Amino acid sequence: MVKYVNTKPRHLESKLQQACVRWFKIQYPKETIFAIPNGGKRNALEAKIMKGEGVLAGVSDLFIMKPSKNYSGFFIEMKIGKGKLSEYQKEFLTIAKSKGYKTAICYSFDDFAKEVNNYLN
């Protein structure tokens, strides 16, 4: 289990995601996982530029670029504590599932490891 001491609440999800990605790269060195950095505060100009570049509200935090079983790939939304999905995130996960992608919401390192192991094994 990963413990966080003296960490601001807004950074806990980031710390969890970082730990999960480190673990993934050790466990599955030949596979590809990447972050989709949609979140964060941006000024109006940056937001406009990013939207023009194709940023889409609600896209999950992580993607595993490997087909497995009946899925085309795996989108993972990271949450911490009692974190709730936004309406955009709910909509994205619904669309991703309808297009043949595995999706999961992970609230802990153990959730993440279990979901990834089930998907890749």
Phi, psi and chi 1 to 4 in degrees:
 res  aa     phi    psi   chi1   chi2   chi3   chi4
   1 MET       -  139.3  173.0  176.9 -125.5      -
   2 VAL   -90.3  131.4  179.3      -      -      -
   3 LYS  -113.5  144.0  -67.6 -167.8  178.6 -159.6
   4 TYR  -122.0  120.2  -51.4  102.1      -      -
   5 VAL  -112.1  134.9  178.9      -      -      -
   6 ASN    54.6   41.6  -63.1  -33.8      -      -
   7 THR  -111.8  134.0  -55.7      -      -      -
   8 LYS   -65.4  143.2  -66.6  179.5 -178.1  177.7
   9 PRO   -53.4  -37.7  -26.8   33.8      -      -
  10 ARG   -67.9  -17.8   67.8  177.2 -172.3 -118.6
  11 HIS   -96.2   -8.9  -63.0  -63.4      -      -
  12 LEU   -61.7  -42.3  -69.6  176.3      -      -
  13 GLU   -63.6  -39.4 -171.5  175.7  -63.3      -
  14 SER   -62.8  -45.0  173.1      -      -      -
  15 LYS   -62.3  -42.3  -63.5  -69.3 -174.6 -171.0
  16 LEU   -61.5  -47.5  172.5   60.3      -      -
  17 GLN   -61.5  -41.5 -176.1  170.0  -40.3      -
  18 GLN   -61.2  -43.4  -70.1  175.1   48.2      -
  19 ALA   -63.2  -40.8      -      -      -      -
  20 CYS   -65.3  -42.1  -69.6      -      -      -
  21 VAL   -66.6  -42.0  169.1      -      -      -
  22 ARG   -58.3  -47.9  -80.9 -168.0  -55.9  -87.8
  23 TRP   -59.3  -46.5  172.6   85.7      -      -
  24 PHE   -56.9  -46.0 -179.1   92.5      -      -
  25 LYS   -65.1  -29.0  -71.1  179.8  176.6 -177.0
  26 ILE   -78.4  -45.2  -68.0  166.3      -      -
  27 GLN   -70.5  -37.1  -68.9  -62.3  119.2      -
  28 TYR  -131.2   65.2  -60.9   98.8      -      -
  29 PRO   -63.4  -20.2   22.8  -31.7      -      -
  30 LYS   -92.8   -2.8  -65.9 -177.3  179.7 -179.9
  31 GLU  -102.1  162.7  -58.1  -55.5  -23.0      -
  32 THR  -114.2  125.6  -57.8      -      -      -
  33 ILE  -125.8  142.0 -170.5  170.0      -      -
  34 PHE  -147.1  155.5   59.3   87.9      -      -
  35 ALA   -90.2  150.3      -      -      -      -
  36 ILE  -116.7   96.7  -57.4  159.4      -      -
  37 PRO   -79.8   73.4   28.5  -32.4      -      -
  38 ASN   -85.0  -27.5  -88.7    2.1      -      -
  39 GLY   -78.3 -178.1      -      -      -      -
  40 GLY   100.4  160.9      -      -      -      -
  41 LYS   -87.1  136.6  -57.6 -103.8 -175.1 -127.9
  42 ARG  -134.8  150.8  -52.5 -127.4 -177.5  -21.2
  43 ASN   -76.7  169.7   66.3   42.6      -      -
  44 ALA   -59.2  -40.4      -      -      -      -
  45 LEU   -66.8  -46.0  178.4   58.2      -      -
  46 GLU   -60.9  -43.4  -71.9  173.4  -47.1      -
  47 ALA   -61.1  -42.9      -      -      -      -
  48 LYS   -63.6  -43.8 -178.1  178.3  179.1 -177.8
  49 ILE   -62.3  -47.8  -70.7  168.8      -      -
  50 MET   -62.9  -40.1  -68.1 -178.9   75.6      -
  51 LYS   -62.3  -41.7 -171.4  171.4 -178.1  179.3
  52 GLY   -64.2  -29.0      -      -      -      -
  53 GLU   -80.5   -7.8  -69.4  174.6  -15.8      -
  54 GLY   110.5    7.4      -      -      -      -
  55 VAL   -59.6  136.6  167.6      -      -      -
  56 LEU  -125.8  121.3  179.5   64.4      -      -
  57 ALA   -58.9  135.8      -      -      -      -
  58 GLY    95.4   -9.4      -      -      -      -
  59 VAL   -61.5  140.2  174.4      -      -      -
  60 SER   -62.4  161.7  -64.6      -      -      -
  61 ASP   -69.2  -39.1  -63.4  -50.2      -      -
  62 LEU  -130.8  152.9  -64.4  168.7      -      -
  63 PHE  -137.6  132.0 -176.5   71.5      -      -
  64 ILE  -102.2  118.9  -63.2  174.6      -      -
  65 MET   -92.0   67.8 -164.5  170.5   62.7      -
  66 LYS  -152.4  121.4  169.5  140.0  177.8  108.2
  67 PRO   -65.5  145.4  -13.0   24.1      -      -
  68 SER  -155.2  135.4 -178.6      -      -      -
  69 LYS    55.4 -120.8  -59.2  171.4 -178.7  117.7
  70 ASN  -101.5   18.4  -63.7  -37.3      -      -
  71 TYR  -113.3  152.4  -60.7  105.0      -      -
  72 SER   -86.6  -20.2  -57.7      -      -      -
  73 GLY   173.3 -176.1      -      -      -      -
  74 PHE  -136.6  115.1 -171.0    8.5      -      -
  75 PHE   -95.8  131.9  -75.9  102.1      -      -
  76 ILE  -124.8  125.4  -57.4  168.2      -      -
  77 GLU  -100.7  124.3 -179.9   61.5   38.2      -
  78 MET   -95.6  133.4  -58.6  -60.7  -60.9      -
  79 LYS  -136.0  159.6  -68.2  -68.6  179.3 -167.9
  80 ILE  -129.0  143.6 -157.9   89.7      -      -
  81 GLY    60.1 -123.9      -      -      -      -
  82 LYS  -100.5   25.0  -64.7 -179.7  179.8  180.0
  83 GLY   -54.8  138.1      -      -      -      -
  84 LYS  -114.8  151.3  -60.9 -153.5 -174.0  -63.6
  85 LEU   -72.7  142.3  -65.8  175.9      -      -
  86 SER   -76.9  165.9   71.2      -      -      -
  87 GLU   -60.7  -38.0  -71.0  -54.7  -47.7      -
  88 TYR   -62.9  -41.2  -70.6  116.6      -      -
  89 GLN   -65.8  -42.4  -70.1  168.6  -29.7      -
  90 LYS   -59.5  -46.0  -69.8  175.4 -172.5  175.6
  91 GLU   -62.8  -43.5 -177.9  179.2   -9.9      -
  92 PHE   -61.8  -46.0  177.1   79.7      -      -
  93 LEU   -61.8  -38.7  -68.7  171.8      -      -
  94 THR   -63.1  -45.4  -61.5      -      -      -
  95 ILE   -64.3  -44.9  -67.9  167.9      -      -
  96 ALA   -58.7  -44.6      -      -      -      -
  97 LYS   -60.7  -42.8  -74.2  178.4 -166.2  176.9
  98 SER   -66.6  -21.0   74.9      -      -      -
  99 LYS   -95.9    5.5  -56.2 -101.1 -175.7 -154.9
 100 GLY    94.8   20.3      -      -      -      -
 101 TYR  -103.0  144.8  -69.0   92.2      -      -
 102 LYS   -76.1  142.7  167.5   83.4  171.6  143.6
 103 THR  -134.7  152.0   65.9      -      -      -
 104 ALA  -153.6  153.0      -      -      -      -
 105 ILE  -114.1  120.6  -54.8  156.9      -      -
 106 CYS  -113.8  125.3  -64.6      -      -      -
 107 TYR  -102.3   -4.4  -69.6   87.9      -      -
 108 SER  -155.5  168.0   68.8      -      -      -
 109 PHE   -60.8  -42.1  175.1   82.8      -      -
 110 ASP   -61.9  -41.0  -69.7  -21.5      -      -
 111 ASP   -57.8  -48.0  -73.7   -9.9      -      -
 112 PHE   -60.6  -51.7  177.3   84.3      -      -
 113 ALA   -59.6  -42.5      -      -      -      -
 114 LYS   -63.4  -47.7  178.6 -178.0  172.1 -171.8
 115 GLU   -62.5  -44.6  -69.9  -75.6   -9.4      -
 116 VAL   -66.2  -46.8  168.1      -      -      -
 117 ASN   -60.2  -42.1  -74.0  -29.3      -      -
 118 ASN   -63.7  -37.2  -74.2  -18.9      -      -
 119 TYR   -71.5  -43.4 -178.6   72.7      -      -
 120 LEU   -90.7  -11.3  -67.9  175.8      -      -
 121 ASN  -111.9      -  -64.7  -44.4      -      -
